[in-house]
Amino acid sequence: MSLKDWPAEDRPREKLLQQGAHSLTDAELLAIFLRTGVTGKNAVELARDLLQGFNGLRPLLEANLDLFCSHHGLGPAKYVQLQAVLEMGRRHLLARLQTGEALTSPQLAQQYLVTQLRHHDHEVFACLFMDNQHRVLAFEPLFRGTIDSASVYPREVVKRALAHNAAAVIFSHNHPSGVAEPSSADERITEKLKQALALIDVRVLDHFIIGNGETVSLAERGLM
């Protein structure tokens, strides 16, 4: 059945306008992005098939070009559109951080770091550099590793902190294994970085470890 034949309150676009985006299912949100279906299936039915084929929304959003385009109803044009939407979301979060919300919302900083790092299949160590009021000056991925490690050099972190005239930093790195539990190496490098940055009066506020659906704060664990 065509979506035009559905009751108005059940159509994804109308439902979003009346009840807000939060009221839509993953399939309904995806259907709005797809705009049209394929022969024999409307946009919602196609969206449901795609979510089943990808085993959920997140794997679909994080799929590379080849995997994305291997599914019926998707192609390079949709992939480009999706990457643009995801990047706008990341930039929106960063813009919110840079307006000063990070001072009262550490969860916002965590949310932004998750969007930046969770999808990588290799380990990435990154920093949020902040001023003395904890407003974000810059976000930088600094070190890239293999599937289970990244070499982190305190001297390079100090250089970048000085370059941004930062007064505070938040560290973050992902665990491609999906397990966010901090290792003894994570604790050791955090302590080394704290000591190095203390020499130039830069405070370390936290170190987030990002796994698959879970994020651990070393500050909340009392490991800093």
N, C-alpha and C positions, 0 to 999 in steps of 0.2 A: 504494500500500500504506500502511495506517495505521502510524504509529510504534509502536503497541502490538504490531504483528506483527513488528517488527524484533528481532533479538537484543538482549538487555539491554545488552551492552557497546557497542552501536552507537547507542543512544538518547542524544541530547544530554544530558539531565539525568543519567542514570546514568553516562555517560562523564565528566561534570564532577565528580561526586561521587567517582568512583573514581580519576581521573587528574588532576584539577585543571582550572581554566578555561583555562589556557594550552594544553591539549591539543586544544581544540576549534577547528574551522575558523570562518571568519567566518559562514558559513551556519548552522552549528550554534549559535553564540552568538546569532545573530539569531532563530533558530527558538525558542530558550528565551524570548526577549523576546516574540515573537509569540504563543506558547503554543498557538495553533491555526492550522490551515490554512484553505483555502477549498474549495469544492466541487471534487472531483477532484484536489486537491493537499494533501499533508500539510504540516506547518509547515516542514520542511526544504526541501521542493520549492518552497514559496512563497518562502522566504528566498532560495534560489538565483535564482529569477526576479527578485526585487526587487534583489538585488545586481547582476544583469546589467542590469536596467533603469536603475539609478542609476549604473552604471559603477563599482561598488565600495562599500565600507562607509563610507568617509569622506564622500562626497557624500550618502549617505543620512542620516548623522548630522547633517550640516550643512544639510540641506534646510529651506526655509521651510515654513510651514503649507500653502500652496496646492500647492506641488510635492509635498510629502510625501503629501498626501491624494489627489493625482491618480493614484496607483498603486493597483491592485486589491489589496484586503486590508488597506489602511491607512486610517485616519480620524483625526478630531480626538482621540478618546480615546487612541489609540496615540501620537499626536504629543505630547500632554500627558505621558504616561508617559515617553516618551523624553527630553523636556526635563528632567523631574524626575531621571531617572537621570544625565544628563549633568551637571546642576548638583550633584548629590551627589558625583560624581567630582571636580569642580572644588573643591568645599568640602573634600573629603577631602585633596586635595593641599595646599590652603592650611593646613589644620589640622596636617598633617605639618610644613610649614614653620614654623608658629608654635610647635611644640614644641621647636624648636632644631636640627632636622636640617639646616637650610640651612647651618649652620656647617661641616659636614663633607661636604655633598652639594650642590655648586653645580648638578649635573645636575638635582636635584629642583626648584630654582628655575626652571631653564630649562624643564623639563617643564610646570610650572604656567603659566608665561607663554605657552607655546605653546597650551595648552588655552584660555586666556583670549582670545588675540588672533588666532589663525590663521584663524578662520572669518569674520572681518569682510571686507566688500567695499569698505571705505574704510579709510584709514590711521588708526590709533589709537596714540597715544603714552602709555605708562603707566609707573608707578614702583612698585617694591617698596621700602617704607621699613623700615629695620632699626635695631636698637639696637647698642650697642657690642660685643656678642657675636655680631652678625650674625643675631639672631633676628628674624623678620618681625614688624613692628608693624602694617602695613597694606599693601594693594594698592589703587592708585587709577589708573584711566584718567583722564588729565588733559587731553588735547587730541585732537580729532577732526578729520580732514581730508577731502579729496576722495579720488578713487581713487588719486592718486599723491602726495599731500602733506599735511602737517599743520603748522600754525604752532605752534611751541613757544616759550614765554615763560619765560626763566630766573627772573624775579621770582616768577612763580606757583609754580614748582617750589620755590623757596626758602621761600615762605610755607607750603607744605604740609609741607615738611621740618620747619620750626619748629613747626607745629601738632602734628606727631606726635612731636616731640622726638627726631627721628631722628639717628643717628650715621653712618649709611651708607645708600646707595641703590643699586639696580640699575635701570637704564633698559631699556625694551623698546618696540619698535614693529614693526608688521607692514608688509610690502610686498605690497599686493593683487595686484601683477603676478605674484607667485609667486617672483620672483628675490630671494634674500636678500643679494646682494652689496651692501656698504655704499657709499653715494654720498659724494662730497666734502661735500655738505650734511650728511650724517649725521655725518661726522667733525667738521665745524665746530661744529655745535650741541652735540655731546658735549663739545668743548673749552670752549665758552662756559658750559655747565652746570657743568663741573668747576670753572672759575674762580669762578663765582658761589657755589657751595656751599662752596668752600674758605674763603670769607670767614666762614662760620659753622661751620667745622670739621666739615663733613659730607663723608665720603669717597664717591667714586663707584667702586663695585667692578667694574661691567661695564655694557655696553650690548648687548643681544641684538637682532638683526634677524631677524624671523621671516618665512620665505617659505613656499613650498608644498613641505613635506617636508624643508626644510633650515632650519637656524638658524645664524647667524653670530655669534660672540662677538668684539666689538671688542677686548677684553682679550687674548684668545688670538691675535688677529691682530697684536698689538703696536701698536694704533692709539689707545691711551689713555695 
